[in-house]
Amino acid sequence: MIQAQQAIGLFDSGIGGLTVANAILAQLPNESLIYFGDTAHMPYGDKSADTIRYFTKTIGAFLLSKDCKILVIACNTASSVAYDLLRDMAGNKAHVFNVIDPVVDEIIEKKYAKVGVIGTKGTIGSDVYHRKIVDRDPAVAVKQLATPLLAPMIESGFAHGQISQLVVEEYLQDPVLQDIDCLILACTHYPLIKKEIENFYADRNRKVDVLATNEIVARHIKRFMIENGLVNFEKKGKNAFYVSDYTESFEKTTQLFYQESIDLIHLPLFK
């Protein structure tokens, strides 16, 4: 039986998913997290679906071995192709969440009519946001644009400044994204440049709601945990952060995503 005292497990292709981890702890401060960043294989955005499913299966088995009560696929690309696989793997051992369905719920609940989506080539190529939104409401217009430079730019420490501003402007000026009333940041890296994106629209007097998936997913998970008696009200255990490849510079970069210094454990799951 799943217990409230068990940890929440998350994984991403790199450290972008730490934005989700940070948002979850802001909502649920007594929870313990076990995070796995598959840094040896980042980014997932240009990998095949079969390859991503293999990575997900391996990492999922690791997180299940840690007795996690909840598993979060903190990666849009993996969420789009491997959610059903991980849910079937977990069975009744853990509840599984992706970072797409809660955002689709938000779109439908707030009745947006013209929705923009930016993400990796893998996420946009999967057409998952378009399919899921239109399945719920065929009247919604969904406009998508692959923005492959953003994640590596952020991972490299260029989340703020002139470089990021120029790249953001180049993408957001694309004709595909004109005449939208909200923009989904369909990559867990992108919350780090949410302010730059909001400024782009503010400077042009355009009213566009910018939706960061990490905040929406955290609220969704909190609501689920409250409804199912899974919130941990006791003193939390220690959080653990694993990566499949490790460098000192990478550990410093994690502070951008997690907003505090953390100790990374090198765990080469893939031999």
C-alpha positions in Angstrom: 0.0 0.0 0.0 1.3 3.4 -0.9 2.2 5.5 2.1 2.4 9.3 2.6 5.9 9.0 4.1 7.3 7.6 0.8 9.3 9.9 -1.5 8.4 11.5 -4.8 10.6 10.4 -7.7 11.3 12.6 -10.7 13.4 12.3 -13.8 14.4 14.4 -16.8 17.0 14.2 -19.6 19.1 16.7 -17.7 18.5 19.3 -15.0 15.5 21.1 -16.5 13.3 18.9 -14.4 14.7 20.5 -11.3 12.4 23.4 -12.0 9.5 20.9 -11.4 11.2 19.6 -8.2 11.6 23.1 -6.9 7.9 23.9 -7.6 6.8 20.7 -5.9 8.7 21.5 -2.7 7.3 25.1 -2.8 3.8 23.5 -2.7 4.7 20.5 -0.5 7.6 21.4 1.8 7.6 18.2 3.8 8.1 15.9 0.9 11.3 14.0 0.2 12.5 14.0 -3.4 14.5 11.5 -5.4 15.6 13.1 -8.7 17.4 11.5 -11.6 18.9 13.6 -14.4 20.0 11.6 -17.4 22.8 14.0 -18.2 24.7 11.3 -20.2 21.9 11.4 -22.8 20.6 15.0 -22.8 18.8 16.3 -24.6 16.0 13.9 -25.3 14.5 16.2 -27.9 16.5 14.8 -30.8 16.3 11.1 -29.7 14.0 8.5 -31.2 10.8 7.4 -29.4 12.2 3.9 -28.9 15.4 5.2 -27.4 13.5 7.5 -24.9 11.3 4.6 -23.9 14.4 2.5 -23.1 15.8 5.4 -21.0 12.5 5.8 -19.2 12.2 2.0 -18.5 15.7 2.0 -17.0 15.2 5.1 -14.9 11.7 4.1 -13.9 12.9 0.8 -12.5 15.5 2.6 -10.4 13.0 5.0 -9.0 10.6 2.2 -8.2 13.4 0.4 -6.4 13.6 3.5 -4.2 10.0 2.9 -3.1 8.6 6.2 -4.5 4.9 6.8 -4.0 4.7 9.1 -7.0 6.8 9.2 -10.2 6.9 12.4 -12.3 8.2 12.4 -15.9 9.6 15.9 -15.6 10.4 16.1 -19.3 7.9 17.0 -22.0 9.6 14.8 -24.7 9.6 11.7 -22.4 6.0 12.5 -21.3 4.9 12.5 -24.9 6.2 9.1 -25.8 6.8 7.1 -22.6 4.0 8.0 -20.1 1.9 4.9 -20.8 5.0 2.6 -20.5 5.9 4.0 -17.1 2.3 3.9 -15.8 2.1 0.2 -16.8 5.5 -0.5 -15.2 4.4 1.1 -11.9 1.1 -0.6 -11.7 -0.2 -0.2 -8.1 3.3 0.5 -6.7 3.3 4.3 -7.5 1.1 7.0 -9.1 2.6 8.3 -12.4 2.3 11.9 -13.7 3.5 13.5 -16.8 4.0 17.3 -17.4 1.5 17.5 -20.3 -1.9 16.5 -19.1 -2.1 19.0 -16.2 -1.3 21.8 -18.7 -4.0 20.6 -21.1 -6.5 20.6 -18.2 -5.5 24.2 -17.5 -6.1 25.2 -21.2 -9.6 23.7 -21.2 -10.5 25.1 -17.7 -9.5 28.6 -18.6 -11.1 28.4 -22.0 -8.2 29.7 -24.1 -9.1 30.0 -27.8 -5.7 30.4 -29.5 -2.8 28.5 -27.9 0.8 28.7 -28.8 3.3 25.9 -27.9 7.1 26.1 -27.9 9.3 23.1 -27.1 12.0 20.7 -28.3 11.8 19.1 -31.8 10.8 15.9 -30.1 7.8 17.4 -28.2 6.6 19.5 -31.1 7.1 16.6 -33.6 5.0 14.3 -31.4 2.1 16.7 -31.9 1.0 15.7 -28.4 -0.3 19.1 -27.2 -2.3 19.7 -30.3 -3.9 16.2 -30.2 -4.7 16.3 -26.5 -6.2 19.9 -26.6 -8.2 19.4 -29.7 -9.5 16.1 -28.4 -10.9 18.0 -25.4 -12.1 21.0 -27.4 -12.0 21.0 -31.2 -12.6 24.7 -31.3 -9.2 25.6 -29.8 -6.6 26.7 -32.3 -3.1 25.3 -31.4 0.0 26.8 -33.0 3.3 25.0 -32.4 6.9 26.0 -32.9 10.1 23.9 -32.2 12.7 26.0 -30.4 15.7 23.7 -30.2 18.2 26.4 -29.2 16.5 27.3 -25.9 17.3 24.3 -23.8 21.0 24.0 -24.6 21.3 27.8 -24.2 19.8 27.6 -20.7 21.9 24.5 -19.8 25.0 26.5 -20.8 24.2 29.2 -18.3 22.8 31.8 -20.8 19.3 32.0 -19.3 19.6 35.8 -18.9 21.2 38.6 -20.8 21.6 39.7 -24.4 22.1 36.3 -25.9 18.9 34.9 -24.4 17.0 38.0 -25.3 18.0 37.8 -29.0 17.2 34.1 -29.2 13.8 34.5 -27.5 12.9 37.4 -29.8 13.9 35.5 -32.9 11.6 32.6 -32.0 8.6 34.6 -30.6 8.5 36.8 -33.7 7.9 33.8 -35.9 4.6 34.2 -37.8 3.3 30.9 -36.4 3.1 32.4 -33.0 1.2 35.5 -33.8 -2.4 36.1 -32.6 -2.3 33.8 -29.6 -3.8 34.4 -26.2 -1.5 32.0 -24.2 1.9 30.4 -24.7 2.7 27.0 -23.2 6.4 26.6 -22.3 6.5 23.0 -23.2 10.0 22.3 -21.8 11.0 22.2 -18.1 14.0 24.3 -18.9 11.8 27.2 -20.1 10.5 28.5 -16.7 14.0 30.0 -16.3 13.3 32.4 -19.2 9.6 33.0 -18.4 10.4 36.5 -17.4 12.2 37.2 -20.7 9.2 35.8 -22.6 6.7 37.9 -20.6 8.8 41.0 -21.2 8.8 40.3 -24.9 5.0 40.5 -25.0 4.8 43.4 -22.4 7.2 45.5 -24.6 4.9 45.1 -27.5 1.7 45.7 -25.5 0.4 42.2 -26.3 -1.7 40.3 -23.8 -0.4 36.7 -23.8 -0.5 34.5 -20.7 2.7 32.6 -20.4 2.1 29.1 -18.8 5.1 27.5 -17.1 4.5 23.7 -16.9 6.4 23.3 -13.6 4.0 25.5 -11.6 0.9 23.9 -13.1 2.2 20.3 -12.6 3.1 21.1 -8.9 -0.4 22.4 -8.2 -1.9 19.4 -9.9 0.2 16.9 -7.9 -0.5 18.7 -4.6 -4.3 18.5 -5.3 -4.1 14.8 -6.1 -2.0 14.1 -3.0 -4.5 16.0 -0.7 -7.5 14.2 -2.2 -5.8 10.8 -1.8 -4.2 11.3 1.7 -0.6 11.2 0.4 0.7 14.5 1.8 3.5 14.0 4.2 3.0 16.1 7.3 5.9 14.7 9.2 9.5 15.8 9.1 10.8 15.1 5.7 13.8 12.9 4.9 16.8 14.0 2.9 16.4 14.8 -0.8 18.6 12.8 -3.2 19.8 14.0 -6.6 21.4 11.6 -9.1 22.9 12.1 -12.5 24.1 9.6 -15.1 27.1 11.8 -16.0 28.9 14.3 -13.7 31.1 17.4 -14.0 31.8 20.1 -11.5 30.6 22.8 -13.8 27.3 20.9 -14.2 26.8 20.8 -10.5 27.2 24.6 -10.4 24.6 25.0 -13.2 22.0 23.1 -11.1 21.7 26.1 -8.9 20.0 28.0 -11.7 17.3 25.4 -11.7 17.0 24.4 -8.1 17.9 27.8 -6.6 20.2 26.3 -4.0 23.3 24.3 -3.8 22.8 20.5 -4.0 25.1 17.5 -3.9 24.8 15.4 -7.1 25.4 11.6 -6.9 27.0 10.1 -10.0 25.1 6.9 -10.8 25.8 5.4 -14.3 22.6 3.4 -14.7 23.5 2.7 -18.4 26.5 0.5 -18.6 
